[in-house]
Amino acid sequence: MTIEQAQQAAAPAVPAPPAMNPTLARTFLAMMAREMRVMRKNFVSTFLRVLVQPLMFVFVFAYVLPKIGAGGAMAGAGGAAAQGANFTTILVPGLVASSILMQAMMAAIMPLMMELTWQRSITDRALAPLPVPMLAIQKITAAGLQGLIGGLLVFPAVLFIHAEGQAPQVHVENWAVLIVTMVAGSLLAASGGLLLGTLIDPQKAQILFALVLLPVTMLGCVYYPWSALHEIRWLQIASLFNPLVYVSEGLRAALTPDVGHMPTWAFLLAVIGGTAVLTWISTRTFTKRVLT
């Protein structure tokens, strides 16, 4: 045995370095990958859930009513007749915005209610090497992604289902406004859904549909532009508290700029600022609910 071999044999064994803990980014991406696998597995049911309601609205308002001669009345009701737009044009941004909001909110609310009640399965998620507020951010991101996909799926339906001569007049005026509105609107709806999911008792979930989602959808400038409400001034002001109004108006500005819409700075400030505020509030309520 040489001297070097003897020194190596006598030297104390150096312990192997401990395995590196997963970083926040890796854990976050792993949880998002899980959400994507679940969405891919349930794609057919998700696809049908997203499209049924918008398809019915488009079929009735853009196909049936014009066929029976009621299309002009609907266009006048939408406040678009004076601007030369048909009612189908009004429906395109409104139904896309409605689909984004409904899908994102439901994707945040329903799983959270199940996790908070059924054997408190949310505690399993909280054991991941991820701070609880970051877990809330992950849920908002996943729900927002589902809302964005829902909006994209609705586009073909609202563009191609219509009566003869009732094709919507749609063209992208500003791609940046379109992308920001759709992404921020999805996150806004998801953060609002997370907030509602932490505040509402799951046993009273029916109140959510009757007192929150239905009024938000019906008064969210889906079937008429916000500018058309000038004849009902009190409703025009009250609707400013409805987040769907800003998403609808943002998409209206980007897709149907010839139809009257809210100023760009107004809906962008509301959508982006509202997303930041609701995300902050919902992460706090989510953290409090999980840790108590």
PEZIJO-V88137 format. One record per backbone hydrogen bond with DSSP energy under -1.0 kcal/mol. CO is the residue of the C=O (numbers start at 1). NH is the residue of the N-H. If there is no record, write none. Layout:
CO & NH
CO & NH
//
This chain:
2 & 6
3 & 7
4 & 8
5 & 9
6 & 10
7 & 11
23 & 27
24 & 28
25 & 29
26 & 30
27 & 31
28 & 32
29 & 33
30 & 34
31 & 35
32 & 36
33 & 37
34 & 38
35 & 39
36 & 40
37 & 41
38 & 42
40 & 43
42 & 46
43 & 47
44 & 48
45 & 49
46 & 50
47 & 51
48 & 52
51 & 55
52 & 56
53 & 57
54 & 58
55 & 59
56 & 60
57 & 61
58 & 62
59 & 64
60 & 65
62 & 163
63 & 67
64 & 68
65 & 70
70 & 74
71 & 75
72 & 76
73 & 77
74 & 78
75 & 80
76 & 79
78 & 225
80 & 83
80 & 85
81 & 84
86 & 90
87 & 91
88 & 92
90 & 94
91 & 95
92 & 96
93 & 97
94 & 98
95 & 99
96 & 100
97 & 101
98 & 102
99 & 103
100 & 104
101 & 105
102 & 106
103 & 107
104 & 108
105 & 109
106 & 110
109 & 113
110 & 114
111 & 115
112 & 116
114 & 118
115 & 122
117 & 119
118 & 121
120 & 123
121 & 124
122 & 126
125 & 128
128 & 130
131 & 135
132 & 136
133 & 137
134 & 138
135 & 139
136 & 140
137 & 141
138 & 142
139 & 143
140 & 144
141 & 145
142 & 146
143 & 147
144 & 148
145 & 149
146 & 150
147 & 151
148 & 152
149 & 153
150 & 154
154 & 158
155 & 159
156 & 160
157 & 161
163 & 166
168 & 170
174 & 178
175 & 179
176 & 180
177 & 181
178 & 182
179 & 183
180 & 184
181 & 185
182 & 186
183 & 187
184 & 188
185 & 189
186 & 190
187 & 191
188 & 192
189 & 193
190 & 194
191 & 195
192 & 196
193 & 197
194 & 198
195 & 199
196 & 200
201 & 204
202 & 205
204 & 207
206 & 210
207 & 211
208 & 212
208 & 213
209 & 214
212 & 216
213 & 217
214 & 218
215 & 219
217 & 220
225 & 228
226 & 229
227 & 230
229 & 232
232 & 236
233 & 237
234 & 238
235 & 239
237 & 240
238 & 241
239 & 242
242 & 245
243 & 247
244 & 248
245 & 249
246 & 250
247 & 251
248 & 252
249 & 253
250 & 254
251 & 255
252 & 256
254 & 173
255 & 171
256 & 259
263 & 267
264 & 268
265 & 269
266 & 270
267 & 271
268 & 272
269 & 273
270 & 274
271 & 275
272 & 276
273 & 277
274 & 278
275 & 279
276 & 280
277 & 281
278 & 282
279 & 283
280 & 284
281 & 285
282 & 286
283 & 287
284 & 288
285 & 289
286 & 290
287 & 291
//
